[in-house]
C-alpha cells in the first residue's frame, strides 16, 4: 500500500517510511527484492496513526505552500553542508524552501537522496 501512496504523491516510498519512523520514534527497514520492495516499522502501529502521519507528510512535503496543489517536485540547491531543499509547484510555478525544524531529520535525509 505504501508504494501506491508514494506513487500518487510523486515521492519515493523511503521518504514516507523514514518520516513515519522519525515521528513514531521507531526503527524502519526497507528490503528490496527482485520485483518489489518491503517496508517495515518496528513494533505495533495502528493504521489510523499511519494515516494521520501520511496526511501530515503530504501537508509538509507535497502540497504547494501557495496554491495547495499536490503536483510538486523537490530539488536541492547549494553546495555540501549549505544545501537546501526546495519544492516547486508544477501548477502555479511557485518555489518554496522546505526548512528543517528542530529535530526534523527527514529534510536532511531528502537532501542527501536528491
C-alpha positions as CSV (number, residue, x, y, z in Angstrom):
1,X,0.0,0.0,0.0
2,X,2.8,2.4,0.8
3,X,4.1,2.1,-2.8
4,X,0.7,3.2,-4.2
5,X,0.6,6.2,-1.9
6,X,4.2,7.2,-2.8
7,X,3.4,6.9,-6.5
8,X,0.3,9.0,-6.1
9,X,2.1,11.8,-4.3
10,X,5.2,11.6,-6.5
11,X,7.7,10.9,-3.7
12,X,9.9,7.9,-3.1
13,X,8.3,5.4,-0.6
14,X,11.5,5.5,1.5
15,X,10.7,9.2,2.4
16,X,7.4,8.1,3.8
17,X,8.9,5.2,5.7
18,X,11.7,7.3,7.2
19,X,9.2,10.1,8.1
20,X,6.9,7.5,9.9
21,X,9.9,6.1,11.8
22,X,11.1,9.5,12.9
23,X,7.6,10.7,14.0
24,X,6.9,7.4,15.9
25,X,10.5,7.2,17.2
26,X,10.8,3.6,15.8
27,X,13.3,1.8,13.6
28,X,12.4,1.4,9.9
29,X,13.7,-1.1,7.4
30,X,13.3,-1.3,3.6
31,X,14.1,-4.6,1.9
32,X,14.4,-4.7,-1.8
33,X,13.6,-7.9,-3.6
34,X,13.7,-8.6,-7.3
35,X,10.4,-7.0,-8.3
36,X,9.1,-5.4,-5.2
37,X,10.1,-3.6,-2.0
38,X,9.0,-4.4,1.5
39,X,9.0,-1.8,4.3
40,X,8.9,-2.5,8.0
41,X,8.3,-0.3,11.1
42,X,9.4,-1.9,14.3
43,X,6.7,-2.5,16.9
44,X,2.9,-2.2,16.5
45,X,1.4,0.8,14.9
46,X,-2.3,1.4,14.3
47,X,-3.5,2.1,10.8
48,X,-5.2,5.3,11.9
49,X,-1.9,6.7,13.2
50,X,-0.2,5.9,9.9
51,X,-3.0,7.6,8.0
52,X,-2.6,10.7,10.1
53,X,1.1,10.7,9.6
54,X,0.7,10.3,5.9
55,X,-1.6,13.3,5.8
56,X,1.0,15.3,7.8
57,X,3.7,14.3,5.4
58,X,1.6,15.4,2.4
59,X,0.8,18.7,4.1
60,X,4.5,19.4,4.9
61,X,6.3,17.9,1.9
62,X,3.9,17.5,-1.0
63,X,1.3,20.3,-1.1
64,X,2.3,23.6,-2.7
65,X,2.6,26.3,0.0
66,X,1.0,28.8,-2.3
67,X,-1.9,27.1,-4.1
68,X,-2.2,23.8,-2.1
69,X,-1.9,21.8,-5.3
70,X,-0.2,18.4,-4.8
71,X,1.6,18.5,-8.2
72,X,5.1,19.4,-6.8
73,X,8.7,18.4,-7.4
74,X,11.5,18.5,-4.9
75,X,15.0,19.7,-5.6
76,X,18.1,20.7,-3.7
77,X,20.4,23.6,-4.3
78,X,23.7,24.7,-2.8
79,X,27.0,23.1,-2.0
80,X,27.7,20.3,0.5
81,X,26.7,21.4,4.0
82,X,24.9,24.5,2.7
83,X,22.4,22.6,0.6
84,X,18.8,23.5,0.9
85,X,15.6,21.6,0.0
86,X,13.0,23.3,-2.2
87,X,9.6,22.3,-3.6
88,X,8.4,23.7,-6.9
89,X,4.8,23.6,-7.9
90,X,4.1,22.4,-11.4
91,X,0.7,24.1,-11.4
92,X,1.4,27.7,-10.2
93,X,5.2,27.7,-10.7
94,X,5.8,28.8,-7.1
95,X,9.0,27.7,-5.3
96,X,9.4,27.5,-1.6
97,X,12.3,26.3,0.7
98,X,11.5,23.4,3.0
99,X,13.2,24.2,6.2
100,X,14.5,21.7,8.7
101,X,12.6,22.3,12.0
102,X,14.2,21.3,15.3
103,X,15.0,17.6,15.3
104,X,13.3,17.1,11.9
105,X,15.9,14.9,10.2
106,X,13.7,13.9,7.3
107,X,14.6,17.2,5.4
108,X,18.3,16.4,5.7
109,X,17.6,12.8,4.6
110,X,15.7,14.0,1.5
111,X,18.5,16.5,0.6
112,X,21.1,13.7,0.7
113,X,18.9,11.5,-1.6
114,X,18.3,14.1,-4.3
